[in-house]
Amino acid sequence: MGFPNPLIGNQVKHLLIILFLLLLSSPVIGNNHKGETLYLWETSSGGVVWKGFGYNETHLKYIGGIKNGKPNGLGVLFYTKGVKYIGEWKNGEFNEGTMTKPDGSFYVGEFENLILENGTFYDKNGNINFKKVNGKIKFEDEELQKVIDEANWEFVSIGTGTGDKLYYDKYRVIKNGKFLNFWELQDYIKPIGGYLSSIRYIELDCSFFKYKTLKLQGYKNSMGGGMEDFNITPSDEWNYPPPNSMIKIMYKKICEEHQ
């Protein structure tokens, strides 16, 4: 049984967004209304910054509205591997629009902290593949997810003796008072309980170097690939990373770069 077609209102909304963005580059529109161009650069400290110059081959390129030096309003983001996002932006992050692959398949919906949260996935002919509601469904199309993951996840360390790899999402480290909140991903060489990877949302206290897990998700495939198999909220308790562990190495790096 297939999914019902999306509301006509949403379709019209996204068509209007695309039409507006096409008008931005039209010569009949005055220069005062033309979209500006920004490129996403990585800083020496591991952060990111938008600049007015860059290279299409190596930098993510943005064309559209800008406020305080960041994408804001309507705009287009071009990935280096042919993926393209068209839609709404707020303070440097996209939140609702359409992401299209080079083969013509696409996703229409909402993003939260650069992660696809709610929307519909279509093949290149416009047929619905599946939906994602409140982040519960992971990409079946792992190629598109891999492109996004490669842009977001930064490798930090390999576990001694296990070979497991540890990553964190460098674009979504949030300073919350004295705490840092971020997503981390562990990729396992051998399945653990039937899972090849897990993703945790962490709250880190750099002052006392302790942390708590706010959310835990498990996946059957590597790098958070495939369908999300479980999503739980662990008990609200603080933990301390073991000495010389790969988690301690990563948390120290995050504190140094973002605190």
N, C-alpha and C positions, 0 to 999 in steps of 0.2 A: 504493500500500500504506500503510495507516494504522499508527500507533504502537500498541503494546500498552497496555492499561489499566494505570494505576499500581497499586502494591501495595495490597491491602486495608488493611494496617496503616497506611499513610500517610493513607488516606481516613478511617479511624476516628480517627486522631490529630487531624486537623484538625476533624472534627466535634466531638470533645471540647473542643477549644479554643474553638470557636464557642459551644458549650453553656455553658462556664464563663463566657465573657464576657457572655452573656445573663443568667446568674445574678448577675453583678456589679451589674446595674441593677435586679434584682428587689427589690420591697419586703419580701419575706419573708426576705431576707438581712440580717443585722445591719449597722449602719453601719460597724462596724470592718472589714468585709470589702468595702465598696463601692469601686469603682474611683475613683481621683482624676482630676482634669482638669488638663491642661497645654496651653499654647499656645506655638508656636514663633515667636520674635521674632528679627529681624535687628538686630545691634548697630551702633553708629555706625562701628566699625572694620571692618565687613564680616563679622564672625562671626555665630554664632547662639546663642541661649540659650532655655531652657525657662522659662516663667513661668506662674503660676497664674491669669492673667487674659488676655483677648484678645478678638478679634472673629471669629466664624465665617466672615464674608465675606472676610476678608483674611489670616487666620492658619491654619496647619495646627493641627488640634485633636486632642489625644490623651486617651483615657480608659482607665485600667487601672492596673496596678501601678507603683509609683514607688520608686526608691532613690537617695538622695543628690541629689534634685531632678531626676532624669532617668527616662524610661520604663525599666522593668525588669520582667521576668516576662512576663505576658500582658497584651495591650492592643489597642486599636483606634486607628488614625490616620485622620482625615478630611481629605482634600485639599479645597481651596476649589472645585474643578471637579467634585466628585462622585465622585472615585476614593476607595476605602476599602481600608485594609490591616488585616487581623485576624490576630494571631499572636503569636509570641514576640519579646521584646525583651531586649537586653543593653546596659547602660550607654548608653542613649539611642539605640540603633540597632536596627532590626528585622532578624532573621536567618532566621526560617522561619515561613511562614504563607500567607495567601491575600490577593491583591490583586484587587479587583473594580471594574469600570467601571460607569458609570451604565446602560449598555445590557444589563448582566447577564453579559457575558463576563468571564472571570477567569483568574488564574494561581495555581497552587499549587506552592510549592517553597521554595528557599533563596535568601537574599540575602547579599551580601558587600559591606560598605561602601556600603550603600544601592543596590547594583546587582544586578539579577536574574542569578543565576548558574546554578542547576540547578533544573529543574522542568518542568511541563507547562502548556500554554496551552489553554484551553477556550473554545468559543463559549457564547452564552447558554443553549443547550439542553444543555450538558454534553458536547458532542462535542469530541474532541481536535483541535486545530488543528495544533500541532507541539510539539516539546520543545526545551529549551535545556540543553546539557550542558557544564559547565566554561566557561560564557560564550561558547561557540563560535557560537551562533545569535542573531541580532539579531531584534527584534520585526518581524514582518510587519504586526502591528497598530500602525501608526505613531502613531495617536492616543494610545494609552496611553503609548508611549515618549515622545511629545512632552510629555505632562503631567509626567512624571518629569524629563525634561531641563529643562523650564522652571523647575522647582523647584530644580534642582541647578546648572546652568551659569550662570556670571556673565560677561556681556560685558565685555571690557576695552578692546579697541582694534581699529581698522581699518587694514589695511596701506596705506601710501602708494603710490598708483599702481595697486594691484591691487584694492582694495576687499574683499579677503579679511578675514574676521572671526575674532578670537581670543577664546576663552573658557577659563575654568578651573572645576573643580568645587569650589565654595566650602565644601561640606560634608565634603569628604574630603581636606583638607590634613592630613598626618600629620607630626608632629615626630619624627624618628628620629636621636637624638643631635644632632649639629651640622647635620644635613641636614633638608630638607623634602621630602616626597614628595607628589605630587598628580597628578591627571589634567588634561590640557589638550585642547581641541578646536579645530581650525582648520576653518573653513567657507569653501569656495572659491567665488568668483563664477563662474569657468569651471573645467571639469574639468581636473585634473592627472593625467595617466596614466589617465584614465577614472574618476577618483574626485572626488566633490564635497565630501568631508570626511575628516578623519583624526583619530584620538584617540591621544595619547601619554601614557605614564606616566613622569613626570619625577622625577629626584632632583636637588635644587638645593642648592648650597653657597653660602649667603649671605655667608660670610666672604670668599671669593675671587670671588664672583659667577660661578660656573661651574656647568654642569649636564651631566647625561648622560641619554640616553633609555633606559629600562629595557624598554619595550614599545611597539610601534607597530601600530596597527590602521587599515585603510582601508575606506571605505564608499562605495557608489555614489550614495547620496542625501545630502542636506544634513543637518546636525546629527546625524551618526552614524546616520542612518535606513536602513532596509532591512536586508538580510542583510550580515553582516560578510564582506568579500571576502578579506582577508588579515590575518594576525596573526603578527608576527615579533619576535624579540629582537635588536636591533641590537648592534653591537660595543661592548664595554665601554670607552668612552673619554670623557673630559671635553671639553666644548665651551664656548666663550664667546659670549654673545649679541652680535650686531653692534651697533655704536653707533647710538643713536636708532631701533632697530628696535622693532616692536610686541611682539616677544618680550621684549626688555629692559625695556620699559615694564611689561609684565605681571609679570615676575619681580621687579622692584623693588617693585611693589605687594604681591605675596605675601610678600616678605621683611619689609616694613614692618608688615604686618598679623599675621603668624603667627610671626615669629622671636622 
